[in-house]
Amino acid sequence: MRETYKDFDATELFCSRCKRAVPVKKRLILILPEGEKYNYKCVYCGASIGDKMVTQQRNIKVTLR
């Protein structure tokens, strides 16, 4: 069996302010029990133009003292 892609990252998205496809910066904004939430921002005007939730199964143990 061929291995399939599990995760993609955007390199360009359409920015409604710039009115064209632009390069984006990916920034981690939240770490949740369900996964990590990322935000994509336009490199020219800084507008938020997308987001992404990456879910992974992890065995996380939290110890409170």
PDB file of N, H, CA, C and O in Angstrom:
ATOM      1  N   MET A   1       0.830  -1.191   0.000  1.00  0.00           N
ATOM      2  CA  MET A   1       0.000   0.000   0.000  1.00  0.00           C
ATOM      3  C   MET A   1       0.867   1.244   0.000  1.00  0.00           C
ATOM      4  O   MET A   1       1.928   1.279   0.623  1.00  0.00           O
ATOM      5  N   ARG A   2       0.405   2.261  -0.703  1.00  0.00           N
ATOM      6  H   ARG A   2      -0.457   2.233  -1.210  1.00  0.00           H
ATOM      7  CA  ARG A   2       1.125   3.525  -0.740  1.00  0.00           C
ATOM      8  C   ARG A   2       0.789   4.363   0.479  1.00  0.00           C
ATOM      9  O   ARG A   2      -0.344   4.378   0.961  1.00  0.00           O
ATOM     10  N   GLU A   3       1.792   5.048   0.955  1.00  0.00           N
ATOM     11  H   GLU A   3       2.712   5.036   0.564  1.00  0.00           H
ATOM     12  CA  GLU A   3       1.583   5.936   2.100  1.00  0.00           C
ATOM     13  C   GLU A   3       0.860   7.202   1.619  1.00  0.00           C
ATOM     14  O   GLU A   3       1.173   7.735   0.554  1.00  0.00           O
ATOM     15  N   THR A   4      -0.095   7.670   2.401  1.00  0.00           N
ATOM     16  H   THR A   4      -0.350   7.237   3.265  1.00  0.00           H
ATOM     17  CA  THR A   4      -0.843   8.867   2.029  1.00  0.00           C
ATOM     18  C   THR A   4      -0.378  10.055   2.854  1.00  0.00           C
ATOM     19  O   THR A   4       0.214   9.902   3.922  1.00  0.00           O
ATOM     20  N   TYR A   5      -0.659  11.238   2.334  1.00  0.00           N
ATOM     21  H   TYR A   5      -1.140  11.362   1.466  1.00  0.00           H
ATOM     22  CA  TYR A   5      -0.316  12.457   3.063  1.00  0.00           C
ATOM     23  C   TYR A   5      -1.257  12.623   4.238  1.00  0.00           C
ATOM     24  O   TYR A   5      -2.457  12.371   4.123  1.00  0.00           O
ATOM     25  N   LYS A   6      -0.723  13.039   5.351  1.00  0.00           N
ATOM     26  H   LYS A   6       0.251  13.243   5.444  1.00  0.00           H
ATOM     27  CA  LYS A   6      -1.535  13.210   6.548  1.00  0.00           C
ATOM     28  C   LYS A   6      -1.756  14.669   6.895  1.00  0.00           C
ATOM     29  O   LYS A   6      -2.714  14.998   7.594  1.00  0.00           O
ATOM     30  N   ASP A   7      -0.886  15.552   6.418  1.00  0.00           N
ATOM     31  H   ASP A   7      -0.107  15.285   5.850  1.00  0.00           H
ATOM     32  CA  ASP A   7      -0.973  16.946   6.813  1.00  0.00           C
ATOM     33  C   ASP A   7      -0.410  17.845   5.711  1.00  0.00           C
ATOM     34  O   ASP A   7       0.647  17.556   5.150  1.00  0.00           O
ATOM     35  N   PHE A   8      -1.116  18.928   5.406  1.00  0.00           N
ATOM     36  H   PHE A   8      -1.974  19.163   5.862  1.00  0.00           H
ATOM     37  CA  PHE A   8      -0.664  19.907   4.441  1.00  0.00           C
ATOM     38  C   PHE A   8      -0.584  21.269   5.101  1.00  0.00           C
ATOM     39  O   PHE A   8      -1.369  21.574   5.998  1.00  0.00           O
ATOM     40  N   ASP A   9       0.353  22.084   4.667  1.00  0.00           N
ATOM     41  H   ASP A   9       0.991  21.836   3.938  1.00  0.00           H
ATOM     42  CA  ASP A   9       0.457  23.461   5.114  1.00  0.00           C
ATOM     43  C   ASP A   9       0.270  24.375   3.913  1.00  0.00           C
ATOM     44  O   ASP A   9       0.818  24.123   2.840  1.00  0.00           O
ATOM     45  N   ALA A  10      -0.503  25.433   4.095  1.00  0.00           N
ATOM     46  H   ALA A  10      -0.948  25.639   4.967  1.00  0.00           H
ATOM     47  CA  ALA A  10      -0.717  26.396   3.024  1.00  0.00           C
ATOM     48  C   ALA A  10       0.516  27.276   2.885  1.00  0.00           C
ATOM     49  O   ALA A  10       1.108  27.683   3.885  1.00  0.00           O
ATOM     50  N   THR A  11       0.902  27.569   1.654  1.00  0.00           N
ATOM     51  H   THR A  11       0.421  27.238   0.842  1.00  0.00           H
ATOM     52  CA  THR A  11       1.988  28.515   1.410  1.00  0.00           C
ATOM     53  C   THR A  11       1.438  29.822   0.860  1.00  0.00           C
ATOM     54  O   THR A  11       2.034  30.880   1.061  1.00  0.00           O
ATOM     55  N   GLU A  12       0.293  29.757   0.161  1.00  0.00           N
ATOM     56  H   GLU A  12      -0.191  28.897  -0.003  1.00  0.00           H
ATOM     57  CA  GLU A  12      -0.383  30.943  -0.350  1.00  0.00           C
ATOM     58  C   GLU A  12      -1.886  30.772  -0.196  1.00  0.00           C
ATOM     59  O   GLU A  12      -2.426  29.687  -0.415  1.00  0.00           O
ATOM     60  N   LEU A  13      -2.555  31.859   0.184  1.00  0.00           N
ATOM     61  H   LEU A  13      -2.116  32.739   0.362  1.00  0.00           H
ATOM     62  CA  LEU A  13      -4.011  31.889   0.281  1.00  0.00           C
ATOM     63  C   LEU A  13      -4.511  33.215  -0.278  1.00  0.00           C
ATOM     64  O   LEU A  13      -3.737  34.164  -0.408  1.00  0.00           O
ATOM     65  N   PHE A  14      -5.810  33.289  -0.611  1.00  0.00           N
ATOM     66  H   PHE A  14      -6.438  32.519  -0.505  1.00  0.00           H
ATOM     67  CA  PHE A  14      -6.383  34.530  -1.118  1.00  0.00           C
ATOM     68  C   PHE A  14      -6.644  35.496   0.035  1.00  0.00           C
ATOM     69  O   PHE A  14      -7.281  35.134   1.024  1.00  0.00           O
ATOM     70  N   CYS A  15      -6.147  36.724  -0.099  1.00  0.00           N
ATOM     71  H   CYS A  15      -5.630  37.017  -0.902  1.00  0.00           H
ATOM     72  CA  CYS A  15      -6.362  37.769   0.900  1.00  0.00           C
ATOM     73  C   CYS A  15      -7.422  38.727   0.362  1.00  0.00           C
ATOM     74  O   CYS A  15      -7.268  39.280  -0.727  1.00  0.00           O
ATOM     75  N   SER A  16      -8.492  38.921   1.121  1.00  0.00           N
ATOM     76  H   SER A  16      -8.618  38.471   2.005  1.00  0.00           H
ATOM     77  CA  SER A  16      -9.575  39.797   0.658  1.00  0.00           C
ATOM     78  C   SER A  16      -9.173  41.272   0.695  1.00  0.00           C
ATOM     79  O   SER A  16      -9.730  42.079  -0.049  1.00  0.00           O
ATOM     80  N   ARG A  17      -8.225  41.629   1.538  1.00  0.00           N
ATOM     81  H   ARG A  17      -7.772  40.973   2.142  1.00  0.00           H
ATOM     82  CA  ARG A  17      -7.743  43.024   1.560  1.00  0.00           C
ATOM     83  C   ARG A  17      -6.839  43.321   0.372  1.00  0.00           C
ATOM     84  O   ARG A  17      -6.981  44.358  -0.276  1.00  0.00           O
ATOM     85  N   CYS A  18      -5.912  42.413   0.085  1.00  0.00           N
ATOM     86  H   CYS A  18      -5.796  41.571   0.611  1.00  0.00           H
ATOM     87  CA  CYS A  18      -4.965  42.614  -1.015  1.00  0.00           C
ATOM     88  C   CYS A  18      -5.558  42.242  -2.376  1.00  0.00           C
ATOM     89  O   CYS A  18      -5.019  42.611  -3.420  1.00  0.00           O
ATOM     90  N   LYS A  19      -6.678  41.506  -2.354  1.00  0.00           N
ATOM     91  H   LYS A  19      -7.117  41.207  -1.506  1.00  0.00           H
ATOM     92  CA  LYS A  19      -7.397  41.090  -3.569  1.00  0.00           C
ATOM     93  C   LYS A  19      -6.569  40.185  -4.481  1.00  0.00           C
ATOM     94  O   LYS A  19      -6.665  40.260  -5.706  1.00  0.00           O
ATOM     95  N   ARG A  20      -5.751  39.328  -3.857  1.00  0.00           N
ATOM     96  H   ARG A  20      -5.672  39.267  -2.862  1.00  0.00           H
ATOM     97  CA  ARG A  20      -4.947  38.377  -4.638  1.00  0.00           C
ATOM     98  C   ARG A  20      -4.426  37.274  -3.727  1.00  0.00           C
ATOM     99  O   ARG A  20      -4.516  37.369  -2.503  1.00  0.00           O
ATOM    100  N   ALA A  21      -3.882  36.234  -4.335  1.00  0.00           N
ATOM    101  H   ALA A  21      -3.808  36.157  -5.329  1.00  0.00           H
ATOM    102  CA  ALA A  21      -3.242  35.168  -3.565  1.00  0.00           C
ATOM    103  C   ALA A  21      -1.906  35.687  -3.055  1.00  0.00           C
ATOM    104  O   ALA A  21      -1.125  36.261  -3.814  1.00  0.00           O
ATOM    105  N   VAL A  22      -1.647  35.485  -1.775  1.00  0.00           N
ATOM    106  H   VAL A  22      -2.281  35.019  -1.158  1.00  0.00           H
ATOM    107  CA  VAL A  22      -0.435  36.022  -1.147  1.00  0.00           C
ATOM    108  C   VAL A  22       0.238  34.946  -0.307  1.00  0.00           C
ATOM    109  O   VAL A  22      -0.419  34.005   0.138  1.00  0.00           O
ATOM    110  N   PRO A  23       1.544  35.077  -0.087  1.00  0.00           N
ATOM    111  CA  PRO A  23       2.214  34.170   0.847  1.00  0.00           C
ATOM    112  C   PRO A  23       1.663  34.386   2.255  1.00  0.00           C
ATOM    113  O   PRO A  23       1.232  35.484   2.605  1.00  0.00           O
ATOM    114  N   VAL A  24       1.684  33.330   3.048  1.00  0.00           N
ATOM    115  H   VAL A  24       2.034  32.437   2.763  1.00  0.00           H
ATOM    116  CA  VAL A  24       1.136  33.420   4.402  1.00  0.00           C
ATOM    117  C   VAL A  24       2.160  32.988   5.438  1.00  0.00           C
ATOM    118  O   VAL A  24       3.089  32.237   5.142  1.00  0.00           O
ATOM    119  N   LYS A  25       1.972  33.478   6.663  1.00  0.00           N
ATOM    120  H   LYS A  25       1.217  34.089   6.903  1.00  0.00           H
ATOM    121  CA  LYS A  25       2.740  33.031   7.814  1.00  0.00           C
ATOM    122  C   LYS A  25       1.815  32.183   8.671  1.00  0.00           C
ATOM    123  O   LYS A  25       0.680  32.574   8.944  1.00  0.00           O
ATOM    124  N   LYS A  26       2.294  31.039   9.089  1.00  0.00           N
ATOM    125  H   LYS A  26       3.216  30.721   8.868  1.00  0.00           H
ATOM    126  CA  LYS A  26       1.521  30.137   9.943  1.00  0.00           C
ATOM    127  C   LYS A  26       1.965  30.358  11.385  1.00  0.00           C
ATOM    128  O   LYS A  26       3.158  30.333  11.686  1.00  0.00           O
ATOM    129  N   ARG A  27       0.989  30.575  12.276  1.00  0.00           N
ATOM    130  H   ARG A  27       0.020  30.595  12.031  1.00  0.00           H
ATOM    131  CA  ARG A  27       1.305  30.854  13.673  1.00  0.00           C
ATOM    132  C   ARG A  27       0.449  29.978  14.580  1.00  0.00           C
ATOM    133  O   ARG A  27      -0.766  29.890  14.399  1.00  0.00           O
ATOM    134  N   LEU A  28       1.077  29.336  15.547  1.00  0.00           N
ATOM    135  H   LEU A  28       2.063  29.407  15.694  1.00  0.00           H
ATOM    136  CA  LEU A  28       0.368  28.539  16.548  1.00  0.00           C
ATOM    137  C   LEU A  28      -0.346  29.488  17.500  1.00  0.00           C
ATOM    138  O   LEU A  28       0.278  30.367  18.094  1.00  0.00           O
ATOM    139  N   ILE A  29      -1.680  29.303  17.646  1.00  0.00           N
ATOM    140  H   ILE A  29      -2.186  28.588  17.164  1.00  0.00           H
ATOM    141  CA  ILE A  29      -2.415  30.199  18.538  1.00  0.00           C
ATOM    142  C   ILE A  29      -2.971  29.494  19.774  1.00  0.00           C
ATOM    143  O   ILE A  29      -3.129  30.129  20.817  1.00  0.00           O
ATOM    144  N   LEU A  30      -3.271  28.197  19.683  1.00  0.00           N
ATOM    145  H   LEU A  30      -3.143  27.681  18.836  1.00  0.00           H
ATOM    146  CA  LEU A  30      -3.818  27.473  20.828  1.00  0.00           C
ATOM    147  C   LEU A  30      -3.319  26.035  20.840  1.00  0.00           C
ATOM    148  O   LEU A  30      -3.156  25.409  19.793  1.00  0.00           O
ATOM    149  N   ILE A  31      -3.083  25.530  22.032  1.00  0.00           N
ATOM    150  H   ILE A  31      -3.216  26.039  22.883  1.00  0.00           H
ATOM    151  CA  ILE A  31      -2.814  24.101  22.208  1.00  0.00           C
ATOM    152  C   ILE A  31      -3.963  23.570  23.054  1.00  0.00           C
ATOM    153  O   ILE A  31      -4.115  23.937  24.219  1.00  0.00           O
ATOM    154  N   LEU A  32      -4.756  22.716  22.462  1.00  0.00           N
ATOM    155  H   LEU A  32      -4.632  22.417  21.515  1.00  0.00           H
ATOM    156  CA  LEU A  32      -5.946  22.165  23.105  1.00  0.00           C
ATOM    157  C   LEU A  32      -5.788  20.665  23.295  1.00  0.00           C
ATOM    158  O   LEU A  32      -4.923  20.054  22.666  1.00  0.00           O
ATOM    159  N   PRO A  33      -6.608  20.059  24.151  1.00  0.00           N
ATOM    160  CA  PRO A  33      -6.551  18.590  24.291  1.00  0.00           C
ATOM    161  C   PRO A  33      -6.864  17.881  22.966  1.00  0.00           C
ATOM    162  O   PRO A  33      -6.377  16.776  22.727  1.00  0.00           O
ATOM    163  N   GLU A  34      -7.671  18.507  22.108  1.00  0.00           N
ATOM    164  H   GLU A  34      -8.067  19.405  22.302  1.00  0.00           H
ATOM    165  CA  GLU A  34      -8.033  17.890  20.822  1.00  0.00           C
ATOM    166  C   GLU A  34      -6.941  18.047  19.782  1.00  0.00           C
ATOM    167  O   GLU A  34      -6.904  17.291  18.811  1.00  0.00           O
ATOM    168  N   GLY A  35      -6.043  19.020  19.964  1.00  0.00           N
ATOM    169  H   GLY A  35      -6.073  19.634  20.752  1.00  0.00           H
ATOM    170  CA  GLY A  35      -4.988  19.262  18.981  1.00  0.00           C
ATOM    171  C   GLY A  35      -4.479  20.689  19.065  1.00  0.00           C
ATOM    172  O   GLY A  35      -4.680  21.380  20.064  1.00  0.00           O
ATOM    173  N   GLU A  36      -3.817  21.120  18.002  1.00  0.00           N
ATOM    174  H   GLU A  36      -3.653  20.559  17.190  1.00  0.00           H
ATOM    175  CA  GLU A  36      -3.234  22.450  17.952  1.00  0.00           C
ATOM    176  C   GLU A  36      -3.941  23.290  16.899  1.00  0.00           C
ATOM    177  O   GLU A  36      -4.225  22.808  15.803  1.00  0.00           O
ATOM    178  N   LYS A  37      -4.226  24.551  17.231  1.00  0.00           N
ATOM    179  H   LYS A  37      -3.995  24.943  18.122  1.00  0.00           H
ATOM    180  CA  LYS A  37      -4.906  25.447  16.301  1.00  0.00           C
ATOM    181  C   LYS A  37      -3.904  26.472  15.790  1.00  0.00           C
ATOM    182  O   LYS A  37      -3.220  27.135  16.568  1.00  0.00           O
ATOM    183  N   TYR A  38      -3.830  26.589  14.464  1.00  0.00           N
ATOM    184  H   TYR A  38      -4.386  26.050  13.832  1.00  0.00           H
ATOM    185  CA  TYR A  38      -2.925  27.511  13.802  1.00  0.00           C
ATOM    186  C   TYR A  38      -3.725  28.573  13.062  1.00  0.00           C
ATOM    187  O   TYR A  38      -4.871  28.348  12.673  1.00  0.00           O
ATOM    188  N   ASN A  39      -3.098  29.744  12.871  1.00  0.00           N
ATOM    189  H   ASN A  39      -2.167  29.927  13.186  1.00  0.00           H
ATOM    190  CA  ASN A  39      -3.715  30.834  12.134  1.00  0.00           C
ATOM    191  C   ASN A  39      -2.784  31.210  10.991  1.00  0.00           C
ATOM    192  O   ASN A  39      -1.564  31.245  11.159  1.00  0.00           O
ATOM    193  N   TYR A  40      -3.369  31.494   9.818  1.00  0.00           N
ATOM    194  H   TYR A  40      -4.359  31.465   9.682  1.00  0.00           H
ATOM    195  CA  TYR A  40      -2.605  31.951   8.666  1.00  0.00           C
ATOM    196  C   TYR A  40      -2.831  33.443   8.484  1.00  0.00           C
ATOM    197  O   TYR A  40      -3.974  33.899   8.454  1.00  0.00           O
ATOM    198  N   LYS A  41      -1.727  34.222   8.360  1.00  0.00           N
ATOM    199  H   LYS A  41      -0.799  33.851   8.385  1.00  0.00           H
ATOM    200  CA  LYS A  41      -1.803  35.665   8.177  1.00  0.00           C
ATOM    201  C   LYS A  41      -1.114  36.066   6.886  1.00  0.00           C
ATOM    202  O   LYS A  41      -0.109  35.472   6.495  1.00  0.00           O
ATOM    203  N   CYS A  42      -1.669  37.094   6.218  1.00  0.00           N
ATOM    204  H   CYS A  42      -2.485  37.577   6.536  1.00  0.00           H
ATOM    205  CA  CYS A  42      -1.085  37.659   5.010  1.00  0.00           C
ATOM    206  C   CYS A  42       0.250  38.315   5.371  1.00  0.00           C
ATOM    207  O   CYS A  42       0.327  39.046   6.358  1.00  0.00           O
ATOM    208  N   VAL A  43       1.302  38.062   4.584  1.00  0.00           N
ATOM    209  H   VAL A  43       1.239  37.468   3.782  1.00  0.00           H
ATOM    210  CA  VAL A  43       2.606  38.643   4.884  1.00  0.00           C
ATOM    211  C   VAL A  43       2.657  40.136   4.535  1.00  0.00           C
ATOM    212  O   VAL A  43       3.536  40.849   5.019  1.00  0.00           O
ATOM    213  N   TYR A  44       1.730  40.613   3.703  1.00  0.00           N
ATOM    214  H   TYR A  44       1.016  40.034   3.309  1.00  0.00           H
ATOM    215  CA  TYR A  44       1.751  42.019   3.289  1.00  0.00           C
ATOM    216  C   TYR A  44       0.945  42.917   4.226  1.00  0.00           C
ATOM    217  O   TYR A  44       1.460  43.935   4.689  1.00  0.00           O
ATOM    218  N   CYS A  45      -0.291  42.567   4.509  1.00  0.00           N
ATOM    219  H   CYS A  45      -0.710  41.741   4.132  1.00  0.00           H
ATOM    220  CA  CYS A  45      -1.150  43.451   5.309  1.00  0.00           C
ATOM    221  C   CYS A  45      -1.415  42.927   6.720  1.00  0.00           C
ATOM    222  O   CYS A  45      -1.939  43.667   7.553  1.00  0.00           O
ATOM    223  N   GLY A  46      -1.068  41.672   7.010  1.00  0.00           N
ATOM    224  H   GLY A  46      -0.642  41.071   6.333  1.00  0.00           H
ATOM    225  CA  GLY A  46      -1.252  41.112   8.343  1.00  0.00           C
ATOM    226  C   GLY A  46      -2.649  40.614   8.642  1.00  0.00           C
ATOM    227  O   GLY A  46      -2.936  40.237   9.778  1.00  0.00           O
ATOM    228  N   ALA A  47      -3.530  40.603   7.647  1.00  0.00           N
ATOM    229  H   ALA A  47      -3.297  40.909   6.724  1.00  0.00           H
ATOM    230  CA  ALA A  47      -4.897  40.136   7.858  1.00  0.00           C
ATOM    231  C   ALA A  47      -4.920  38.630   8.114  1.00  0.00           C
ATOM    232  O   ALA A  47      -4.151  37.876   7.519  1.00  0.00           O
ATOM    233  N   SER A  48      -5.806  38.209   9.001  1.00  0.00           N
ATOM    234  H   SER A  48      -6.431  38.821   9.484  1.00  0.00           H
ATOM    235  CA  SER A  48      -6.013  36.792   9.253  1.00  0.00           C
ATOM    236  C   SER A  48      -6.836  36.235   8.099  1.00  0.00           C
ATOM    237  O   SER A  48      -7.960  36.680   7.869  1.00  0.00           O
ATOM    238  N   ILE A  49      -6.287  35.265   7.372  1.00  0.00           N
ATOM    239  H   ILE A  49      -5.373  34.904   7.559  1.00  0.00           H
ATOM    240  CA  ILE A  49      -6.988  34.769   6.189  1.00  0.00           C
ATOM    241  C   ILE A  49      -7.276  33.271   6.229  1.00  0.00           C
ATOM    242  O   ILE A  49      -7.715  32.699   5.232  1.00  0.00           O
ATOM    243  N   GLY A  50      -7.038  32.646   7.349  1.00  0.00           N
ATOM    244  H   GLY A  50      -6.682  33.111   8.159  1.00  0.00           H
ATOM    245  CA  GLY A  50      -7.378  31.235   7.458  1.00  0.00           C
ATOM    246  C   GLY A  50      -6.900  30.658   8.767  1.00  0.00           C
ATOM    247  O   GLY A  50      -6.089  31.259   9.472  1.00  0.00           O
ATOM    248  N   ASP A  51      -7.416  29.473   9.088  1.00  0.00           N
ATOM    249  H   ASP A  51      -8.074  28.984   8.516  1.00  0.00           H
ATOM    250  CA  ASP A  51      -6.936  28.769  10.257  1.00  0.00           C
ATOM    251  C   ASP A  51      -6.964  27.280   9.990  1.00  0.00           C
ATOM    252  O   ASP A  51      -7.545  26.809   9.012  1.00  0.00           O
ATOM    253  N   LYS A  52      -6.320  26.551  10.887  1.00  0.00           N
ATOM    254  H   LYS A  52      -5.848  26.933  11.681  1.00  0.00           H
ATOM    255  CA  LYS A  52      -6.172  25.117  10.704  1.00  0.00           C
ATOM    256  C   LYS A  52      -6.108  24.450  12.070  1.00  0.00           C
ATOM    257  O   LYS A  52      -5.453  24.951  12.984  1.00  0.00           O
ATOM    258  N   MET A  53      -6.783  23.334  12.202  1.00  0.00           N
ATOM    259  H   MET A  53      -7.315  22.927  11.460  1.00  0.00           H
ATOM    260  CA  MET A  53      -6.749  22.545  13.435  1.00  0.00           C
ATOM    261  C   MET A  53      -6.032  21.236  13.114  1.00  0.00           C
ATOM    262  O   MET A  53      -6.459  20.493  12.230  1.00  0.00           O
ATOM    263  N   VAL A  54      -4.960  20.960  13.820  1.00  0.00           N
ATOM    264  H   VAL A  54      -4.614  21.564  14.538  1.00  0.00           H
ATOM    265  CA  VAL A  54      -4.192  19.726  13.631  1.00  0.00           C
ATOM    266  C   VAL A  54      -4.479  18.829  14.822  1.00  0.00           C
ATOM    267  O   VAL A  54      -4.142  19.157  15.960  1.00  0.00           O
ATOM    268  N   THR A  55      -5.099  17.706  14.551  1.00  0.00           N
ATOM    269  H   THR A  55      -5.373  17.440  13.627  1.00  0.00           H
ATOM    270  CA  THR A  55      -5.423  16.769  15.624  1.00  0.00           C
ATOM    271  C   THR A  55      -4.500  15.566  15.532  1.00  0.00           C
ATOM    272  O   THR A  55      -4.280  15.000  14.461  1.00  0.00           O
ATOM    273  N   GLN A  56      -3.970  15.198  16.681  1.00  0.00           N
ATOM    274  H   GLN A  56      -4.148  15.658  17.551  1.00  0.00           H
ATOM    275  CA  GLN A  56      -3.100  14.040  16.770  1.00  0.00           C
ATOM    276  C   GLN A  56      -3.454  13.300  18.040  1.00  0.00           C
ATOM    277  O   GLN A  56      -3.796  13.908  19.054  1.00  0.00           O
ATOM    278  N   GLN A  57      -3.371  12.000  17.977  1.00  0.00           N
ATOM    279  H   GLN A  57      -3.093  11.506  17.153  1.00  0.00           H
ATOM    280  CA  GLN A  57      -3.612  11.226  19.184  1.00  0.00           C
ATOM    281  C   GLN A  57      -2.317  11.163  19.976  1.00  0.00           C
ATOM    282  O   GLN A  57      -1.300  10.648  19.512  1.00  0.00           O
ATOM    283  N   ARG A  58      -2.386  11.697  21.169  1.00  0.00           N
ATOM    284  H   ARG A  58      -3.212  12.115  21.546  1.00  0.00           H
ATOM    285  CA  ARG A  58      -1.211  11.709  22.036  1.00  0.00           C
ATOM    286  C   ARG A  58      -1.614  11.192  23.401  1.00  0.00           C
ATOM    287  O   ARG A  58      -2.763  11.320  23.825  1.00  0.00           O
ATOM    288  N   ASN A  59      -0.667  10.619  24.061  1.00  0.00           N
ATOM    289  H   ASN A  59       0.267  10.515  23.717  1.00  0.00           H
ATOM    290  CA  ASN A  59      -0.875  10.201  25.443  1.00  0.00           C
ATOM    291  C   ASN A  59      -0.241  11.263  26.330  1.00  0.00           C
ATOM    292  O   ASN A  59       0.958  11.222  26.604  1.00  0.00           O
ATOM    293  N   ILE A  60      -1.051  12.207  26.774  1.00  0.00           N
ATOM    294  H   ILE A  60      -2.025  12.240  26.552  1.00  0.00           H
ATOM    295  CA  ILE A  60      -0.570  13.297  27.605  1.00  0.00           C
ATOM    296  C   ILE A  60      -1.007  13.057  29.035  1.00  0.00           C
ATOM    297  O   ILE A  60      -2.176  12.787  29.310  1.00  0.00           O
ATOM    298  N   LYS A  61      -0.054  13.161  29.934  1.00  0.00           N
ATOM    299  H   LYS A  61       0.895  13.381  29.711  1.00  0.00           H
ATOM    300  CA  LYS A  61      -0.355  13.036  31.350  1.00  0.00           C
ATOM    301  C   LYS A  61      -0.084  14.380  32.011  1.00  0.00           C
ATOM    302  O   LYS A  61       0.971  14.979  31.803  1.00  0.00           O
ATOM    303  N   VAL A  62      -1.029  14.847  32.800  1.00  0.00           N
ATOM    304  H   VAL A  62      -1.886  14.360  32.969  1.00  0.00           H
ATOM    305  CA  VAL A  62      -0.861  16.100  33.505  1.00  0.00           C
ATOM    306  C   VAL A  62      -0.844  15.777  34.994  1.00  0.00           C
ATOM    307  O   VAL A  62      -1.739  15.103  35.505  1.00  0.00           O
ATOM    308  N   THR A  63       0.174  16.262  35.675  1.00  0.00           N
ATOM    309  H   THR A  63       0.901  16.809  35.260  1.00  0.00           H
ATOM    310  CA  THR A  63       0.314  16.038  37.101  1.00  0.00           C
ATOM    311  C   THR A  63       0.236  17.387  37.796  1.00  0.00           C
ATOM    312  O   THR A  63       1.025  18.289  37.514  1.00  0.00           O
ATOM    313  N   LEU A  64      -0.728  17.519  38.713  1.00  0.00           N
ATOM    314  H   LEU A  64      -1.369  16.786  38.942  1.00  0.00           H
ATOM    315  CA  LEU A  64      -0.884  18.754  39.482  1.00  0.00           C
ATOM    316  C   LEU A  64      -0.418  18.499  40.899  1.00  0.00           C
ATOM    317  O   LEU A  64      -0.700  17.451  41.480  1.00  0.00           O
ATOM    318  N   ARG A  65       0.292  19.457  41.447  1.00  0.00           N
ATOM    319  H   ARG A  65       0.521  20.309  40.975  1.00  0.00           H
ATOM    320  CA  ARG A  65       0.786  19.313  42.820  1.00  0.00           C
ATOM    321  C   ARG A  65       0.167  20.346  43.684  1.00  0.00           C
ATOM    322  O   ARG A  65       0.449  20.400  44.881  1.00  0.00           O
TER     323      ARG A  65
END
